[in-house]
């Protein structure tokens, strides 16, 4: 923590490059992981985006990053679906938003670029939670006296099990030795009781 704070103080006095800021940002993620605010997978999820940012505009100062640089950032992802490109832009935007809070950047160029490029994910119902949102959610649920809620919510997110499927689980459906759970029924709260799952 001291090393990251020292680096922040030194770099606050000058115009920071993306390479320098990415190193600080990774340190911030490490701090949050040690504090239990983030899961280590979150840093892993951000790694490809930060690597691509270093390749596209690593030596540019943060305040120099604009639409041409962001177009260059997206070039290798041109063959990917809009939703995947948006994930990388959202992660880059999250990184740059923290830079604003630390006064290394005045405005985040990513939201305006995303809007101008008309990049939109196809509508498929409600969007799933992002890793950062989930970590905030786990932190808040973990404050409850009944820890079972945290385990049930994490299990649901990690397995994709629906609420009715969780309610219908019985110990005979759980194989602790092999780490398996059999979703055999779902509970229908409209009077159907236990029915076959979707």
C-alpha positions as a Markdown table, in Angstrom:
| # | Residue | x | y | z |
|---|---|---|---|---|
| 1 | Unk | 0.0 | 0.0 | 0.0 |
| 2 | Unk | 2.8 | 2.4 | 0.8 |
| 3 | Unk | 4.5 | 1.9 | -2.5 |
| 4 | Unk | 1.3 | 2.6 | -4.5 |
| 5 | Unk | 0.7 | 5.8 | -2.4 |
| 6 | Unk | 4.3 | 6.9 | -3.0 |
| 7 | Unk | 4.0 | 6.3 | -6.7 |
| 8 | Unk | 0.7 | 8.2 | -6.7 |
| 9 | Unk | 2.3 | 11.2 | -5.0 |
| 10 | Unk | 5.2 | 11.3 | -7.4 |
| 11 | Unk | 3.1 | 11.0 | -10.5 |
| 12 | Unk | 0.5 | 13.6 | -9.3 |
| 13 | Unk | 3.2 | 16.2 | -10.1 |
| 14 | Unk | 3.4 | 15.4 | -13.8 |
| 15 | Unk | 1.3 | 14.4 | -16.8 |
| 16 | Unk | 0.9 | 10.6 | -16.5 |
| 17 | Unk | 1.2 | 8.2 | -19.4 |
| 18 | Unk | -1.2 | 5.3 | -19.8 |
| 19 | Unk | 1.6 | 2.9 | -19.0 |
| 20 | Unk | 2.3 | 4.6 | -15.7 |
| 21 | Unk | -1.4 | 4.8 | -14.8 |
| 22 | Unk | -2.0 | 1.2 | -15.7 |
| 23 | Unk | 0.7 | 0.2 | -13.2 |
| 24 | Unk | -1.0 | 2.3 | -10.5 |
| 25 | Unk | -4.4 | 1.0 | -11.4 |
| 26 | Unk | -3.1 | -2.6 | -11.1 |
| 27 | Unk | -1.8 | -1.7 | -7.6 |
| 28 | Unk | -5.2 | -0.3 | -6.7 |
| 29 | Unk | -6.8 | -3.5 | -7.8 |
| 30 | Unk | -4.3 | -5.5 | -5.7 |
| 31 | Unk | -5.1 | -3.3 | -2.7 |
| 32 | Unk | -8.8 | -4.0 | -3.1 |
| 33 | Unk | -8.2 | -7.7 | -3.5 |
| 34 | Unk | -6.2 | -7.7 | -0.2 |
| 35 | Unk | -8.9 | -5.8 | 1.5 |
| 36 | Unk | -11.5 | -8.4 | 0.3 |
| 37 | Unk | -13.4 | -5.9 | -1.8 |
| 38 | Unk | -12.6 | -7.6 | -5.1 |
| 39 | Unk | -12.1 | -11.2 | -6.2 |
| 40 | Unk | -8.7 | -12.0 | -7.7 |
| 41 | Unk | -10.5 | -13.0 | -10.9 |
| 42 | Unk | -11.5 | -9.4 | -11.4 |
| 43 | Unk | -7.9 | -8.3 | -11.9 |
| 44 | Unk | -7.5 | -11.2 | -14.4 |
| 45 | Unk | -10.6 | -10.1 | -16.3 |
| 46 | Unk | -9.1 | -6.6 | -16.7 |
| 47 | Unk | -5.6 | -7.8 | -17.7 |
| 48 | Unk | -6.3 | -8.2 | -21.5 |
| 49 | Unk | -7.9 | -4.7 | -21.6 |
| 50 | Unk | -5.0 | -3.1 | -19.8 |
| 51 | Unk | -2.5 | -5.0 | -22.1 |
| 52 | Unk | -4.3 | -3.7 | -25.2 |
| 53 | Unk | -4.4 | -0.2 | -23.8 |
| 54 | Unk | -0.6 | -0.3 | -23.3 |
| 55 | Unk | -0.2 | -1.5 | -26.9 |
| 56 | Unk | -2.5 | 1.1 | -28.3 |
| 57 | Unk | -1.5 | 4.2 | -26.4 |
| 58 | Unk | 0.9 | 3.2 | -23.6 |
| 59 | Unk | 3.3 | 6.1 | -24.1 |
| 60 | Unk | 0.5 | 8.7 | -24.5 |
| 61 | Unk | -0.4 | 10.9 | -21.6 |
| 62 | Unk | -3.9 | 10.2 | -20.3 |
| 63 | Unk | -5.1 | 13.7 | -21.4 |
| 64 | Unk | -3.9 | 12.9 | -24.9 |
| 65 | Unk | -6.2 | 9.9 | -25.4 |
| 66 | Unk | -9.0 | 10.7 | -27.8 |
| 67 | Unk | -11.1 | 9.1 | -30.5 |
| 68 | Unk | -8.1 | 8.2 | -32.8 |
| 69 | Unk | -6.4 | 6.4 | -30.0 |
| 70 | Unk | -9.6 | 4.6 | -28.9 |
| 71 | Unk | -10.2 | 3.5 | -32.5 |
| 72 | Unk | -6.7 | 2.0 | -32.5 |
| 73 | Unk | -7.5 | 0.3 | -29.2 |
| 74 | Unk | -10.6 | -1.4 | -30.8 |
| 75 | Unk | -8.8 | -2.5 | -34.1 |
| 76 | Unk | -7.9 | -6.0 | -32.9 |
| 77 | Unk | -11.5 | -6.5 | -31.6 |
| 78 | Unk | -13.1 | -5.5 | -35.0 |
| 79 | Unk | -14.1 | -9.1 | -35.7 |
| 80 | Unk | -15.8 | -9.6 | -32.3 |
| 81 | Unk | -19.4 | -8.9 | -31.4 |
| 82 | Unk | -20.4 | -5.5 | -30.2 |
| 83 | Unk | -21.1 | -6.8 | -26.8 |
| 84 | Unk | -17.5 | -8.1 | -26.4 |
| 85 | Unk | -16.0 | -4.8 | -27.7 |
| 86 | Unk | -18.2 | -3.0 | -25.2 |
| 87 | Unk | -16.8 | -5.1 | -22.3 |
| 88 | Unk | -13.3 | -3.9 | -23.2 |
| 89 | Unk | -14.5 | -0.3 | -23.5 |
| 90 | Unk | -16.3 | -0.5 | -20.1 |
| 91 | Unk | -13.2 | -1.9 | -18.4 |
| 92 | Unk | -11.0 | 0.8 | -20.0 |
| 93 | Unk | -13.6 | 3.4 | -18.9 |
| 94 | Unk | -13.6 | 2.1 | -15.3 |
| 95 | Unk | -9.8 | 2.4 | -15.3 |
| 96 | Unk | -9.9 | 6.0 | -16.6 |
| 97 | Unk | -12.7 | 7.0 | -14.2 |
| 98 | Unk | -10.4 | 6.1 | -11.3 |
| 99 | Unk | -7.7 | 8.3 | -12.9 |
| 100 | Unk | -10.2 | 11.2 | -12.8 |
| 101 | Unk | -10.8 | 10.6 | -9.0 |
| 102 | Unk | -7.0 | 10.7 | -8.5 |
| 103 | Unk | -6.7 | 13.9 | -10.6 |
| 104 | Unk | -4.5 | 12.4 | -13.3 |
| 105 | Unk | -7.3 | 13.0 | -15.9 |
| 106 | Unk | -10.0 | 15.7 | -16.3 |
| 107 | Unk | -12.6 | 13.8 | -18.3 |
| 108 | Unk | -13.0 | 10.2 | -19.4 |
| 109 | Unk | -13.0 | 10.0 | -23.3 |
| 110 | Unk | -14.5 | 6.5 | -23.5 |
| 111 | Unk | -18.3 | 7.3 | -22.9 |
| 112 | Unk | -18.4 | 9.9 | -25.6 |
| 113 | Unk | -16.5 | 7.7 | -28.0 |
| 114 | Unk | -18.8 | 4.7 | -27.3 |
| 115 | Unk | -21.8 | 6.9 | -28.0 |
| 116 | Unk | -20.4 | 8.4 | -31.2 |
| 117 | Unk | -19.4 | 5.0 | -32.5 |
| 118 | Unk | -23.0 | 3.8 | -31.8 |
| 119 | Unk | -21.7 | 0.6 | -30.2 |
| 120 | Unk | -24.6 | -1.1 | -28.5 |
| 121 | Unk | -25.0 | -4.6 | -27.2 |
| 122 | Unk | -28.0 | -6.4 | -28.6 |
| 123 | Unk | -30.9 | -6.4 | -26.2 |
| 124 | Unk | -31.4 | -9.7 | -24.6 |
| 125 | Unk | -33.3 | -9.0 | -21.4 |
| 126 | Unk | -31.6 | -7.7 | -18.3 |
| 127 | Unk | -27.9 | -7.4 | -18.6 |
| 128 | Unk | -25.9 | -9.6 | -16.1 |
| 129 | Unk | -23.9 | -8.1 | -13.3 |
| 130 | Unk | -20.3 | -7.0 | -14.1 |
| 131 | Unk | -17.6 | -8.4 | -11.8 |
| 132 | Unk | -17.1 | -5.1 | -10.1 |
| 133 | Unk | -20.8 | -4.9 | -9.3 |
| 134 | Unk | -20.8 | -8.4 | -8.0 |
| 135 | Unk | -17.9 | -7.7 | -5.7 |
| 136 | Unk | -19.8 | -4.7 | -4.3 |
| 137 | Unk | -22.9 | -6.9 | -3.9 |
| 138 | Unk | -20.9 | -9.7 | -2.1 |
| 139 | Unk | -19.4 | -7.1 | 0.2 |
| 140 | Unk | -22.8 | -5.7 | 1.2 |
| 141 | Unk | -24.5 | -9.2 | 1.6 |
| 142 | Unk | -21.4 | -10.3 | 3.7 |
| 143 | Unk | -22.3 | -7.7 | 6.3 |
| 144 | Unk | -25.6 | -9.5 | 7.1 |
| 145 | Unk | -25.7 | -11.6 | 10.3 |
| 146 | Unk | -27.0 | -14.6 | 8.3 |
| 147 | Unk | -24.0 | -15.7 | 6.1 |
| 148 | Unk | -26.2 | -18.2 | 4.3 |
| 149 | Unk | -27.5 | -15.4 | 2.0 |
| 150 | Unk | -24.0 | -14.7 | 0.7 |
| 151 | Unk | -23.4 | -18.4 | -0.1 |
| 152 | Unk | -26.8 | -18.9 | -1.8 |
| 153 | Unk | -26.3 | -15.7 | -3.9 |
| 154 | Unk | -22.8 | -16.7 | -4.9 |
| 155 | Unk | -23.9 | -20.2 | -5.7 |
| 156 | Unk | -26.7 | -18.9 | -7.9 |
| 157 | Unk | -24.4 | -16.6 | -9.8 |
| 158 | Unk | -21.7 | -19.2 | -10.3 |
| 159 | Unk | -24.0 | -22.0 | -11.4 |
| 160 | Unk | -26.8 | -20.1 | -13.0 |
| 161 | Unk | -29.4 | -21.8 | -10.8 |
| 162 | Unk | -32.7 | -19.9 | -10.6 |
| 163 | Unk | -34.4 | -19.1 | -7.3 |
| 164 | Unk | -37.1 | -21.8 | -7.7 |
| 165 | Unk | -34.3 | -24.4 | -8.4 |
| 166 | Unk | -32.4 | -23.4 | -5.3 |
| 167 | Unk | -35.5 | -23.6 | -3.1 |
| 168 | Unk | -36.2 | -27.1 | -4.5 |
| 169 | Unk | -32.8 | -28.5 | -3.7 |
| 170 | Unk | -32.6 | -31.4 | -1.2 |
| 171 | Unk | -29.5 | -32.9 | 0.4 |
| 172 | Unk | -29.9 | -35.9 | -1.9 |
| 173 | Unk | -29.1 | -33.6 | -4.8 |
| 174 | Unk | -25.8 | -32.6 | -3.3 |
| 175 | Unk | -22.6 | -34.6 | -3.8 |
| 176 | Unk | -20.0 | -32.9 | -1.7 |
| 177 | Unk | -17.2 | -35.4 | -2.4 |
| 178 | Unk | -17.4 | -34.8 | -6.2 |
| 179 | Unk | -18.4 | -31.1 | -6.0 |
| 180 | Unk | -21.7 | -31.7 | -7.9 |
| 181 | Unk | -25.3 | -30.5 | -7.5 |
| 182 | Unk | -28.2 | -32.1 | -9.4 |
| 183 | Unk | -30.9 | -29.7 | -10.3 |
| 184 | Unk | -33.9 | -32.1 | -10.4 |
| 185 | Unk | -36.8 | -29.8 | -9.6 |
| 186 | Unk | -37.8 | -26.2 | -9.3 |
| 187 | Unk | -40.3 | -24.8 | -6.9 |
| 188 | Unk | -43.4 | -23.2 | -8.5 |
| 189 | Unk | -44.8 | -20.6 | -6.1 |
| 190 | Unk | -48.0 | -20.3 | -8.1 |
| 191 | Unk | -49.4 | -23.5 | -6.5 |
| 192 | Unk | -47.5 | -26.0 | -8.7 |
| 193 | Unk | -45.2 | -27.2 | -5.9 |
| 194 | Unk | -42.2 | -29.1 | -7.2 |
| 195 | Unk | -42.1 | -29.2 | -11.0 |
| 196 | Unk | -39.5 | -30.1 | -13.7 |
| 197 | Unk | -36.9 | -27.4 | -14.2 |
| 198 | Unk | -36.5 | -25.4 | -17.4 |
